[in-house]
């Protein structure tokens, strides 16, 4: 069952129904993104970056695994450096 319906104007414009605006969290001036996924057109609120873009930028390669003693030593060095008297 459809969430809502819109009618296309002669100029190719549509109105976004209130239920859809609320669900997407959009208002005047918001940018919507139209995409094709598996033969369907999907409309979503456009973001500057997706969470996947951010994740890939931060974690391009996974960190190497560390032992518990390595983690504790790293924390100890950090605390010692951070709280050292000057």
PyMOL Python script that loads the backbone (N, CA, C, O; Angstrom):
from pymol import cmd

cmd.read_pdbstr("""\
ATOM      1  N   UNK A   1       0.847  -1.185   0.000  1.00  0.00           N
ATOM      2  CA  UNK A   1       0.000   0.000   0.000  1.00  0.00           C
ATOM      3  C   UNK A   1       0.890   1.245   0.000  1.00  0.00           C
ATOM      4  O   UNK A   1       1.885   1.302   0.721  1.00  0.00           O
ATOM      5  N   UNK A   2       0.532   2.220  -0.797  1.00  0.00           N
ATOM      6  CA  UNK A   2       1.321   3.446  -0.939  1.00  0.00           C
ATOM      7  C   UNK A   2       1.210   4.319   0.303  1.00  0.00           C
ATOM      8  O   UNK A   2       0.160   4.384   0.943  1.00  0.00           O
ATOM      9  N   UNK A   3       2.302   4.983   0.628  1.00  0.00           N
ATOM     10  CA  UNK A   3       2.326   5.925   1.745  1.00  0.00           C
ATOM     11  C   UNK A   3       1.495   7.155   1.419  1.00  0.00           C
ATOM     12  O   UNK A   3       0.749   7.648   2.265  1.00  0.00           O
ATOM     13  N   UNK A   4       1.624   7.655   0.184  1.00  0.00           N
ATOM     14  CA  UNK A   4       0.890   8.833  -0.262  1.00  0.00           C
ATOM     15  C   UNK A   4       0.971   8.913  -1.779  1.00  0.00           C
ATOM     16  O   UNK A   4       1.719   8.163  -2.406  1.00  0.00           O
ATOM     17  N   UNK A   5       0.201   9.824  -2.367  1.00  0.00           N
ATOM     18  CA  UNK A   5       0.194  10.023  -3.815  1.00  0.00           C
ATOM     19  C   UNK A   5       0.445  11.494  -4.142  1.00  0.00           C
ATOM     20  O   UNK A   5       0.079  12.385  -3.376  1.00  0.00           O
ATOM     21  N   UNK A   6       1.076  11.732  -5.295  1.00  0.00           N
ATOM     22  CA  UNK A   6       1.309  13.088  -5.787  1.00  0.00           C
ATOM     23  C   UNK A   6       0.863  13.149  -7.237  1.00  0.00           C
ATOM     24  O   UNK A   6       0.802  12.132  -7.927  1.00  0.00           O
ATOM     25  N   UNK A   7       0.552  14.356  -7.688  1.00  0.00           N
ATOM     26  CA  UNK A   7       0.143  14.564  -9.068  1.00  0.00           C
ATOM     27  C   UNK A   7       1.185  15.446  -9.751  1.00  0.00           C
ATOM     28  O   UNK A   7       1.595  16.466  -9.197  1.00  0.00           O
ATOM     29  N   UNK A   8       1.610  15.061 -10.946  1.00  0.00           N
ATOM     30  CA  UNK A   8       2.597  15.799 -11.717  1.00  0.00           C
ATOM     31  C   UNK A   8       1.917  16.940 -12.456  1.00  0.00           C
ATOM     32  O   UNK A   8       0.884  16.743 -13.096  1.00  0.00           O
ATOM     33  N   UNK A   9       2.500  18.146 -12.369  1.00  0.00           N
ATOM     34  CA  UNK A   9       1.935  19.296 -13.078  1.00  0.00           C
ATOM     35  C   UNK A   9       2.454  19.306 -14.519  1.00  0.00           C
ATOM     36  O   UNK A   9       3.343  18.532 -14.874  1.00  0.00           O
ATOM     37  N   UNK A  10       1.889  20.190 -15.341  1.00  0.00           N
ATOM     38  CA  UNK A  10       2.315  20.314 -16.739  1.00  0.00           C
ATOM     39  C   UNK A  10       3.776  20.756 -16.834  1.00  0.00           C
ATOM     40  O   UNK A  10       4.443  20.478 -17.831  1.00  0.00           O
ATOM     41  N   UNK A  11       4.279  21.447 -15.797  1.00  0.00           N
ATOM     42  CA  UNK A  11       5.665  21.902 -15.775  1.00  0.00           C
ATOM     43  C   UNK A  11       6.620  20.836 -15.216  1.00  0.00           C
ATOM     44  O   UNK A  11       7.815  21.094 -15.076  1.00  0.00           O
ATOM     45  N   UNK A  12       6.106  19.652 -14.900  1.00  0.00           N
ATOM     46  CA  UNK A  12       6.936  18.568 -14.375  1.00  0.00           C
ATOM     47  C   UNK A  12       7.214  18.671 -12.894  1.00  0.00           C
ATOM     48  O   UNK A  12       8.174  18.075 -12.405  1.00  0.00           O
ATOM     49  N   UNK A  13       6.395  19.413 -12.164  1.00  0.00           N
ATOM     50  CA  UNK A  13       6.589  19.579 -10.728  1.00  0.00           C
ATOM     51  C   UNK A  13       5.642  18.680  -9.959  1.00  0.00           C
ATOM     52  O   UNK A  13       4.568  18.323 -10.443  1.00  0.00           O
ATOM     53  N   UNK A  14       6.060  18.317  -8.743  1.00  0.00           N
ATOM     54  CA  UNK A  14       5.184  17.552  -7.851  1.00  0.00           C
ATOM     55  C   UNK A  14       5.190  18.213  -6.485  1.00  0.00           C
ATOM     56  O   UNK A  14       6.107  18.959  -6.142  1.00  0.00           O
ATOM     57  N   UNK A  15       4.165  17.932  -5.721  1.00  0.00           N
ATOM     58  CA  UNK A  15       4.129  18.333  -4.317  1.00  0.00           C
ATOM     59  C   UNK A  15       4.457  17.101  -3.495  1.00  0.00           C
ATOM     60  O   UNK A  15       3.956  16.010  -3.763  1.00  0.00           O
ATOM     61  N   UNK A  16       5.308  17.287  -2.487  1.00  0.00           N
ATOM     62  CA  UNK A  16       5.646  16.173  -1.607  1.00  0.00           C
ATOM     63  C   UNK A  16       4.613  16.155  -0.489  1.00  0.00           C
ATOM     64  O   UNK A  16       4.507  17.123   0.265  1.00  0.00           O
ATOM     65  N   UNK A  17       3.848  15.067  -0.368  1.00  0.00           N
ATOM     66  CA  UNK A  17       2.808  15.001   0.662  1.00  0.00           C
ATOM     67  C   UNK A  17       3.380  15.170   2.073  1.00  0.00           C
ATOM     68  O   UNK A  17       4.533  14.829   2.336  1.00  0.00           O
ATOM     69  N   UNK A  18       2.557  15.697   2.963  1.00  0.00           N
ATOM     70  CA  UNK A  18       2.976  15.986   4.339  1.00  0.00           C
ATOM     71  C   UNK A  18       3.535  14.749   5.038  1.00  0.00           C
ATOM     72  O   UNK A  18       4.543  14.845   5.738  1.00  0.00           O
ATOM     73  N   UNK A  19       2.904  13.595   4.863  1.00  0.00           N
ATOM     74  CA  UNK A  19       3.394  12.367   5.506  1.00  0.00           C
ATOM     75  C   UNK A  19       4.819  12.037   5.053  1.00  0.00           C
ATOM     76  O   UNK A  19       5.652  11.613   5.855  1.00  0.00           O
ATOM     77  N   UNK A  20       5.086  12.235   3.764  1.00  0.00           N
ATOM     78  CA  UNK A  20       6.415  11.943   3.226  1.00  0.00           C
ATOM     79  C   UNK A  20       7.421  12.971   3.735  1.00  0.00           C
ATOM     80  O   UNK A  20       8.539  12.607   4.100  1.00  0.00           O
ATOM     81  N   UNK A  21       7.041  14.256   3.766  1.00  0.00           N
ATOM     82  CA  UNK A  21       7.937  15.298   4.289  1.00  0.00           C
ATOM     83  C   UNK A  21       8.308  15.018   5.736  1.00  0.00           C
ATOM     84  O   UNK A  21       9.465  15.165   6.127  1.00  0.00           O
ATOM     85  N   UNK A  22       7.323  14.616   6.526  1.00  0.00           N
ATOM     86  CA  UNK A  22       7.589  14.317   7.931  1.00  0.00           C
ATOM     87  C   UNK A  22       8.511  13.116   8.068  1.00  0.00           C
ATOM     88  O   UNK A  22       9.439  13.135   8.876  1.00  0.00           O
ATOM     89  N   UNK A  23       8.269  12.086   7.298  1.00  0.00           N
ATOM     90  CA  UNK A  23       9.076  10.872   7.382  1.00  0.00           C
ATOM     91  C   UNK A  23      10.519  11.133   6.941  1.00  0.00           C
ATOM     92  O   UNK A  23      11.456  10.583   7.519  1.00  0.00           O
ATOM     93  N   UNK A  24      10.696  11.970   5.917  1.00  0.00           N
ATOM     94  CA  UNK A  24      12.046  12.293   5.429  1.00  0.00           C
ATOM     95  C   UNK A  24      12.705  13.391   6.255  1.00  0.00           C
ATOM     96  O   UNK A  24      13.924  13.557   6.205  1.00  0.00           O
ATOM     97  N   UNK A  25      11.918  14.133   7.005  1.00  0.00           N
ATOM     98  CA  UNK A  25      12.454  15.246   7.787  1.00  0.00           C
ATOM     99  C   UNK A  25      12.891  16.397   6.902  1.00  0.00           C
ATOM    100  O   UNK A  25      13.939  16.999   7.133  1.00  0.00           O
ATOM    101  N   UNK A  26      12.093  16.708   5.888  1.00  0.00           N
ATOM    102  CA  UNK A  26      12.436  17.792   4.958  1.00  0.00           C
ATOM    103  C   UNK A  26      11.433  18.926   5.069  1.00  0.00           C
ATOM    104  O   UNK A  26      10.311  18.751   5.545  1.00  0.00           O
ATOM    105  N   UNK A  27      11.872  20.097   4.614  1.00  0.00           N
ATOM    106  CA  UNK A  27      11.023  21.279   4.612  1.00  0.00           C
ATOM    107  C   UNK A  27      11.444  22.176   3.470  1.00  0.00           C
ATOM    108  O   UNK A  27      12.195  21.750   2.592  1.00  0.00           O
ATOM    109  N   UNK A  28      10.973  23.406   3.466  1.00  0.00           N
ATOM    110  CA  UNK A  28      11.337  24.336   2.396  1.00  0.00           C
ATOM    111  C   UNK A  28      12.854  24.474   2.262  1.00  0.00           C
ATOM    112  O   UNK A  28      13.564  24.664   3.250  1.00  0.00           O
ATOM    113  N   UNK A  29      13.327  24.377   1.046  1.00  0.00           N
ATOM    114  CA  UNK A  29      14.764  24.497   0.774  1.00  0.00           C
ATOM    115  C   UNK A  29      15.532  23.193   0.843  1.00  0.00           C
ATOM    116  O   UNK A  29      16.703  23.149   0.466  1.00  0.00           O
ATOM    117  N   UNK A  30      14.898  22.124   1.318  1.00  0.00           N
ATOM    118  CA  UNK A  30      15.569  20.826   1.380  1.00  0.00           C
ATOM    119  C   UNK A  30      15.781  20.293  -0.033  1.00  0.00           C
ATOM    120  O   UNK A  30      15.008  20.582  -0.946  1.00  0.00           O
ATOM    121  N   UNK A  31      16.836  19.515  -0.190  1.00  0.00           N
ATOM    122  CA  UNK A  31      17.141  18.916  -1.489  1.00  0.00           C
ATOM    123  C   UNK A  31      16.828  17.424  -1.415  1.00  0.00           C
ATOM    124  O   UNK A  31      17.249  16.724  -0.495  1.00  0.00           O
ATOM    125  N   UNK A  32      16.077  16.961  -2.412  1.00  0.00           N
ATOM    126  CA  UNK A  32      15.756  15.539  -2.494  1.00  0.00           C
ATOM    127  C   UNK A  32      16.598  14.909  -3.584  1.00  0.00           C
ATOM    128  O   UNK A  32      16.918  15.547  -4.587  1.00  0.00           O
ATOM    129  N   UNK A  33      16.952  13.659  -3.380  1.00  0.00           N
ATOM    130  CA  UNK A  33      17.795  12.922  -4.305  1.00  0.00           C
ATOM    131  C   UNK A  33      16.964  11.803  -4.928  1.00  0.00           C
ATOM    132  O   UNK A  33      16.278  11.065  -4.220  1.00  0.00           O
ATOM    133  N   UNK A  34      17.027  11.680  -6.245  1.00  0.00           N
ATOM    134  CA  UNK A  34      16.296  10.651  -6.968  1.00  0.00           C
ATOM    135  C   UNK A  34      17.311   9.637  -7.471  1.00  0.00           C
ATOM    136  O   UNK A  34      18.310  10.012  -8.084  1.00  0.00           O
ATOM    137  N   UNK A  35      17.065   8.354  -7.216  1.00  0.00           N
ATOM    138  CA  UNK A  35      18.008   7.319  -7.598  1.00  0.00           C
ATOM    139  C   UNK A  35      17.240   6.108  -8.106  1.00  0.00           C
ATOM    140  O   UNK A  35      16.075   5.907  -7.763  1.00  0.00           O
ATOM    141  N   UNK A  36      17.899   5.316  -8.918  1.00  0.00           N
ATOM    142  CA  UNK A  36      17.279   4.091  -9.420  1.00  0.00           C
ATOM    143  C   UNK A  36      17.947   2.908  -8.741  1.00  0.00           C
ATOM    144  O   UNK A  36      19.171   2.778  -8.759  1.00  0.00           O
ATOM    145  N   UNK A  37      17.140   2.053  -8.148  1.00  0.00           N
ATOM    146  CA  UNK A  37      17.639   0.865  -7.457  1.00  0.00           C
ATOM    147  C   UNK A  37      16.792  -0.333  -7.854  1.00  0.00           C
ATOM    148  O   UNK A  37      15.615  -0.419  -7.503  1.00  0.00           O
ATOM    149  N   UNK A  38      17.391  -1.241  -8.577  1.00  0.00           N
ATOM    150  CA  UNK A  38      16.692  -2.466  -8.957  1.00  0.00           C
ATOM    151  C   UNK A  38      15.429  -2.228  -9.757  1.00  0.00           C
ATOM    152  O   UNK A  38      14.424  -2.900  -9.526  1.00  0.00           O
ATOM    153  N   UNK A  39      15.452  -1.294 -10.688  1.00  0.00           N
ATOM    154  CA  UNK A  39      14.283  -1.026 -11.520  1.00  0.00           C
ATOM    155  C   UNK A  39      13.244  -0.125 -10.875  1.00  0.00           C
ATOM    156  O   UNK A  39      12.186   0.104 -11.461  1.00  0.00           O
ATOM    157  N   UNK A  40      13.516   0.388  -9.692  1.00  0.00           N
ATOM    158  CA  UNK A  40      12.596   1.304  -8.998  1.00  0.00           C
ATOM    159  C   UNK A  40      13.281   2.642  -8.806  1.00  0.00           C
ATOM    160  O   UNK A  40      14.506   2.720  -8.708  1.00  0.00           O
ATOM    161  N   UNK A  41      12.489   3.679  -8.753  1.00  0.00           N
ATOM    162  CA  UNK A  41      13.020   5.010  -8.468  1.00  0.00           C
ATOM    163  C   UNK A  41      12.815   5.277  -6.989  1.00  0.00           C
ATOM    164  O   UNK A  41      11.710   5.137  -6.466  1.00  0.00           O
ATOM    165  N   UNK A  42      13.889   5.663  -6.326  1.00  0.00           N
ATOM    166  CA  UNK A  42      13.867   5.908  -4.883  1.00  0.00           C
ATOM    167  C   UNK A  42      14.153   7.385  -4.645  1.00  0.00           C
ATOM    168  O   UNK A  42      15.067   7.953  -5.244  1.00  0.00           O
ATOM    169  N   UNK A  43      13.364   8.004  -3.765  1.00  0.00           N
ATOM    170  CA  UNK A  43      13.565   9.410  -3.401  1.00  0.00           C
ATOM    171  C   UNK A  43      14.006   9.447  -1.952  1.00  0.00           C
ATOM    172  O   UNK A  43      13.388   8.839  -1.078  1.00  0.00           O
ATOM    173  N   UNK A  44      15.098  10.181  -1.713  1.00  0.00           N
ATOM    174  CA  UNK A  44      15.584  10.309  -0.339  1.00  0.00           C
ATOM    175  C   UNK A  44      16.090  11.726  -0.114  1.00  0.00           C
ATOM    176  O   UNK A  44      16.364  12.465  -1.060  1.00  0.00           O
ATOM    177  N   UNK A  45      16.206  12.082   1.139  1.00  0.00           N
ATOM    178  CA  UNK A  45      16.764  13.382   1.491  1.00  0.00           C
ATOM    179  C   UNK A  45      18.239  13.352   1.117  1.00  0.00           C
ATOM    180  O   UNK A  45      18.966  12.441   1.514  1.00  0.00           O
ATOM    181  N   UNK A  46      18.680  14.343   0.357  1.00  0.00           N
ATOM    182  CA  UNK A  46      20.067  14.382  -0.081  1.00  0.00           C
ATOM    183  C   UNK A  46      20.943  14.870   1.058  1.00  0.00           C
ATOM    184  O   UNK A  46      20.642  15.872   1.707  1.00  0.00           O
ATOM    185  N   UNK A  47      22.007  14.165   1.287  1.00  0.00           N
ATOM    186  CA  UNK A  47      22.995  14.575   2.274  1.00  0.00           C
ATOM    187  C   UNK A  47      24.283  14.880   1.546  1.00  0.00           C
ATOM    188  O   UNK A  47      24.508  14.413   0.429  1.00  0.00           O
ATOM    189  N   UNK A  48      25.108  15.649   2.174  1.00  0.00           N
ATOM    190  CA  UNK A  48      26.365  15.986   1.530  1.00  0.00           C
ATOM    191  C   UNK A  48      27.226  14.743   1.380  1.00  0.00           C
ATOM    192  O   UNK A  48      27.834  14.515   0.334  1.00  0.00           O
ATOM    193  N   UNK A  49      27.271  13.935   2.445  1.00  0.00           N
ATOM    194  CA  UNK A  49      28.003  12.673   2.430  1.00  0.00           C
ATOM    195  C   UNK A  49      27.149  11.605   3.071  1.00  0.00           C
ATOM    196  O   UNK A  49      26.408  11.887   4.013  1.00  0.00           O
ATOM    197  N   UNK A  50      27.240  10.387   2.581  1.00  0.00           N
ATOM    198  CA  UNK A  50      26.521   9.283   3.210  1.00  0.00           C
ATOM    199  C   UNK A  50      27.364   8.750   4.357  1.00  0.00           C
ATOM    200  O   UNK A  50      28.562   9.023   4.425  1.00  0.00           O
ATOM    201  N   UNK A  51      26.759   8.003   5.243  1.00  0.00           N
ATOM    202  CA  UNK A  51      27.519   7.417   6.347  1.00  0.00           C
ATOM    203  C   UNK A  51      28.562   6.442   5.812  1.00  0.00           C
ATOM    204  O   UNK A  51      29.622   6.278   6.416  1.00  0.00           O
ATOM    205  N   UNK A  52      28.272   5.794   4.686  1.00  0.00           N
ATOM    206  CA  UNK A  52      29.244   4.892   4.076  1.00  0.00           C
ATOM    207  C   UNK A  52      30.461   5.665   3.564  1.00  0.00           C
ATOM    208  O   UNK A  52      31.589   5.193   3.705  1.00  0.00           O
ATOM    209  N   UNK A  53      30.249   6.853   2.968  1.00  0.00           N
ATOM    210  CA  UNK A  53      31.363   7.699   2.521  1.00  0.00           C
ATOM    211  C   UNK A  53      32.264   8.062   3.694  1.00  0.00           C
ATOM    212  O   UNK A  53      33.488   7.987   3.592  1.00  0.00           O
ATOM    213  N   UNK A  54      31.660   8.453   4.798  1.00  0.00           N
ATOM    214  CA  UNK A  54      32.421   8.860   5.977  1.00  0.00           C
ATOM    215  C   UNK A  54      33.190   7.670   6.556  1.00  0.00           C
ATOM    216  O   UNK A  54      34.358   7.794   6.922  1.00  0.00           O
ATOM    217  N   UNK A  55      32.522   6.520   6.633  1.00  0.00           N
ATOM    218  CA  UNK A  55      33.170   5.321   7.161  1.00  0.00           C
ATOM    219  C   UNK A  55      34.384   4.937   6.314  1.00  0.00           C
ATOM    220  O   UNK A  55      35.443   4.616   6.853  1.00  0.00           O
ATOM    221  N   UNK A  56      34.231   4.969   5.003  1.00  0.00           N
ATOM    222  CA  UNK A  56      35.345   4.622   4.115  1.00  0.00           C
ATOM    223  C   UNK A  56      36.495   5.618   4.235  1.00  0.00           C
ATOM    224  O   UNK A  56      37.660   5.233   4.144  1.00  0.00           O
ATOM    225  N   UNK A  57      36.174   6.894   4.438  1.00  0.00           N
ATOM    226  CA  UNK A  57      37.221   7.900   4.588  1.00  0.00           C
ATOM    227  C   UNK A  57      37.991   7.703   5.893  1.00  0.00           C
ATOM    228  O   UNK A  57      39.210   7.871   5.927  1.00  0.00           O
ATOM    229  N   UNK A  58      37.288   7.349   6.960  1.00  0.00           N
ATOM    230  CA  UNK A  58      37.937   7.177   8.254  1.00  0.00           C
ATOM    231  C   UNK A  58      38.655   5.845   8.388  1.00  0.00           C
ATOM    232  O   UNK A  58      39.714   5.762   9.010  1.00  0.00           O
ATOM    233  N   UNK A  59      38.077   4.806   7.806  1.00  0.00           N
ATOM    234  CA  UNK A  59      38.597   3.457   7.984  1.00  0.00           C
ATOM    235  C   UNK A  59      38.878   2.801   6.636  1.00  0.00           C
ATOM    236  O   UNK A  59      38.285   1.776   6.299  1.00  0.00           O
ATOM    237  N   UNK A  60      39.791   3.405   5.867  1.00  0.00           N
ATOM    238  CA  UNK A  60      40.094   2.849   4.542  1.00  0.00           C
ATOM    239  C   UNK A  60      40.710   1.461   4.658  1.00  0.00           C
ATOM    240  O   UNK A  60      40.467   0.602   3.812  1.00  0.00           O
ATOM    241  N   UNK A  61      41.505   1.238   5.699  1.00  0.00           N
ATOM    242  CA  UNK A  61      42.013  -0.107   5.981  1.00  0.00           C
ATOM    243  C   UNK A  61      41.689  -0.415   7.432  1.00  0.00           C
ATOM    244  O   UNK A  61      41.813   0.461   8.288  1.00  0.00           O
ATOM    245  N   UNK A  62      41.280  -1.631   7.725  1.00  0.00           N
ATOM    246  CA  UNK A  62      40.940  -1.958   9.103  1.00  0.00           C
ATOM    247  C   UNK A  62      42.189  -1.919   9.992  1.00  0.00           C
ATOM    248  O   UNK A  62      43.274  -2.284   9.538  1.00  0.00           O
ATOM    249  N   UNK A  63      42.056  -1.488  11.237  1.00  0.00           N
ATOM    250  CA  UNK A  63      43.214  -1.445  12.131  1.00  0.00           C
ATOM    251  C   UNK A  63      43.689  -2.860  12.461  1.00  0.00           C
ATOM    252  O   UNK A  63      42.903  -3.808  12.454  1.00  0.00           O
ATOM    253  N   UNK A  64      44.979  -2.987  12.748  1.00  0.00           N
ATOM    254  CA  UNK A  64      45.480  -4.321  13.094  1.00  0.00           C
ATOM    255  C   UNK A  64      45.000  -4.683  14.490  1.00  0.00           C
ATOM    256  O   UNK A  64      44.785  -3.816  15.337  1.00  0.00           O
ATOM    257  N   UNK A  65      44.840  -5.959  14.708  1.00  0.00           N
ATOM    258  CA  UNK A  65      44.374  -6.426  16.014  1.00  0.00           C
ATOM    259  C   UNK A  65      45.492  -6.264  17.037  1.00  0.00           C
ATOM    260  O   UNK A  65      46.666  -6.459  16.722  1.00  0.00           O
ATOM    261  N   UNK A  66      45.121  -5.907  18.254  1.00  0.00           N
ATOM    262  CA  UNK A  66      46.093  -5.724  19.319  1.00  0.00           C
ATOM    263  C   UNK A  66      45.724  -6.602  20.506  1.00  0.00           C
ATOM    264  O   UNK A  66      44.558  -6.937  20.720  1.00  0.00           O
ATOM    265  N   UNK A  67      46.740  -6.962  21.267  1.00  0.00           N
ATOM    266  CA  UNK A  67      46.501  -7.768  22.459  1.00  0.00           C
ATOM    267  C   UNK A  67      46.048  -6.851  23.587  1.00  0.00           C
ATOM    268  O   UNK A  67      46.170  -5.629  23.502  1.00  0.00           O
ATOM    269  N   UNK A  68      45.527  -7.460  24.637  1.00  0.00           N
ATOM    270  CA  UNK A  68      45.074  -6.694  25.789  1.00  0.00           C
ATOM    271  C   UNK A  68      46.246  -5.951  26.433  1.00  0.00           C
ATOM    272  O   UNK A  68      46.097  -4.806  26.861  1.00  0.00           O
ATOM    273  N   UNK A  69      47.400  -6.593  26.502  1.00  0.00           N
ATOM    274  CA  UNK A  69      48.560  -5.928  27.109  1.00  0.00           C
ATOM    275  C   UNK A  69      49.010  -4.736  26.261  1.00  0.00           C
ATOM    276  O   UNK A  69      49.449  -3.729  26.817  1.00  0.00           O
ATOM    277  N   UNK A  70      48.913  -4.822  24.932  1.00  0.00           N
ATOM    278  CA  UNK A  70      49.257  -3.683  24.068  1.00  0.00           C
ATOM    279  C   UNK A  70      48.288  -2.524  24.286  1.00  0.00           C
ATOM    280  O   UNK A  70      48.704  -1.366  24.319  1.00  0.00           O
ATOM    281  N   UNK A  71      47.000  -2.828  24.435  1.00  0.00           N
ATOM    282  CA  UNK A  71      46.000  -1.783  24.680  1.00  0.00           C
ATOM    283  C   UNK A  71      46.256  -1.094  26.021  1.00  0.00           C
ATOM    284  O   UNK A  71      46.232   0.134  26.109  1.00  0.00           O
ATOM    285  N   UNK A  72      46.502  -1.891  27.060  1.00  0.00           N
ATOM    286  CA  UNK A  72      46.764  -1.319  28.384  1.00  0.00           C
ATOM    287  C   UNK A  72      48.014  -0.448  28.375  1.00  0.00           C
ATOM    288  O   UNK A  72      48.036   0.617  28.991  1.00  0.00           O
ATOM    289  N   UNK A  73      49.067  -0.903  27.670  1.00  0.00           N
ATOM    290  CA  UNK A  73      50.301  -0.123  27.581  1.00  0.00           C
ATOM    291  C   UNK A  73      50.061   1.199  26.846  1.00  0.00           C
ATOM    292  O   UNK A  73      50.595   2.235  27.244  1.00  0.00           O
ATOM    293  N   UNK A  74      49.271   1.168  25.790  1.00  0.00           N
ATOM    294  CA  UNK A  74      48.941   2.383  25.058  1.00  0.00           C
ATOM    295  C   UNK A  74      48.179   3.374  25.922  1.00  0.00           C
ATOM    296  O   UNK A  74      48.453   4.573  25.880  1.00  0.00           O
ATOM    297  N   UNK A  75      47.227   2.884  26.703  1.00  0.00           N
ATOM    298  CA  UNK A  75      46.458   3.743  27.608  1.00  0.00           C
ATOM    299  C   UNK A  75      47.386   4.329  28.670  1.00  0.00           C
ATOM    300  O   UNK A  75      47.302   5.515  28.988  1.00  0.00           O
ATOM    301  N   UNK A  76      48.278   3.487  29.222  1.00  0.00           N
ATOM    302  CA  UNK A  76      49.211   3.949  30.253  1.00  0.00           C
ATOM    303  C   UNK A  76      50.104   5.072  29.713  1.00  0.00           C
ATOM    304  O   UNK A  76      50.295   6.084  30.386  1.00  0.00           O
ATOM    305  N   UNK A  77      50.650   4.902  28.508  1.00  0.00           N
ATOM    306  CA  UNK A  77      51.498   5.937  27.907  1.00  0.00           C
ATOM    307  C   UNK A  77      50.726   7.226  27.668  1.00  0.00           C
ATOM    308  O   UNK A  77      51.238   8.321  27.901  1.00  0.00           O
ATOM    309  N   UNK A  78      49.486   7.084  27.198  1.00  0.00           N
ATOM    310  CA  UNK A  78      48.656   8.273  26.936  1.00  0.00           C
ATOM    311  C   UNK A  78      48.379   9.043  28.228  1.00  0.00           C
ATOM    312  O   UNK A  78      48.530  10.264  28.268  1.00  0.00           O
ATOM    313  N   UNK A  79      47.975   8.333  29.278  1.00  0.00           N
ATOM    314  CA  UNK A  79      47.662   8.995  30.549  1.00  0.00           C
ATOM    315  C   UNK A  79      48.914   9.652  31.117  1.00  0.00           C
ATOM    316  O   UNK A  79      48.864  10.782  31.602  1.00  0.00           O
ATOM    317  N   UNK A  80      50.041   8.935  31.052  1.00  0.00           N
ATOM    318  CA  UNK A  80      51.291   9.488  31.575  1.00  0.00           C
ATOM    319  C   UNK A  80      51.681  10.771  30.827  1.00  0.00           C
ATOM    320  O   UNK A  80      52.074  11.762  31.444  1.00  0.00           O
ATOM    321  N   UNK A  81      51.568  10.742  29.503  1.00  0.00           N
ATOM    322  CA  UNK A  81      51.901  11.905  28.682  1.00  0.00           C
ATOM    323  C   UNK A  81      50.917  13.040  28.940  1.00  0.00           C
ATOM    324  O   UNK A  81      51.321  14.199  29.037  1.00  0.00           O
ATOM    325  N   UNK A  82      49.645  12.725  29.051  1.00  0.00           N
ATOM    326  CA  UNK A  82      48.594  13.729  29.208  1.00  0.00           C
ATOM    327  C   UNK A  82      48.670  14.443  30.555  1.00  0.00           C
ATOM    328  O   UNK A  82      48.418  15.644  30.653  1.00  0.00           O
ATOM    329  N   UNK A  83      49.026  13.678  31.593  1.00  0.00           N
ATOM    330  CA  UNK A  83      48.980  14.231  32.951  1.00  0.00           C
ATOM    331  C   UNK A  83      50.374  14.479  33.516  1.00  0.00           C
ATOM    332  O   UNK A  83      50.527  14.651  34.725  1.00  0.00           O
ATOM    333  N   UNK A  84      51.374  14.498  32.673  1.00  0.00           N
ATOM    334  CA  UNK A  84      52.741  14.762  33.154  1.00  0.00           C
ATOM    335  C   UNK A  84      52.842  16.211  33.622  1.00  0.00           C
ATOM    336  O   UNK A  84      52.268  17.119  33.022  1.00  0.00           O
ATOM    337  N   UNK A  85      53.575  16.399  34.693  1.00  0.00           N
ATOM    338  CA  UNK A  85      53.779  17.774  35.184  1.00  0.00           C
ATOM    339  C   UNK A  85      54.797  18.453  34.295  1.00  0.00           C
ATOM    340  O   UNK A  85      55.766  17.842  33.846  1.00  0.00           O
ATOM    341  N   UNK A  86      54.554  19.735  34.050  1.00  0.00           N
ATOM    342  CA  UNK A  86      55.434  20.468  33.144  1.00  0.00           C
ATOM    343  C   UNK A  86      56.436  21.267  33.877  1.00  0.00           C
ATOM    344  O   UNK A  86      57.256  21.946  33.258  1.00  0.00           O
TER     345      UNK A  86
END
""", "prot")
cmd.dss("prot")
cmd.show_as("cartoon", "prot")
cmd.util.cbc("prot")
cmd.orient("prot")
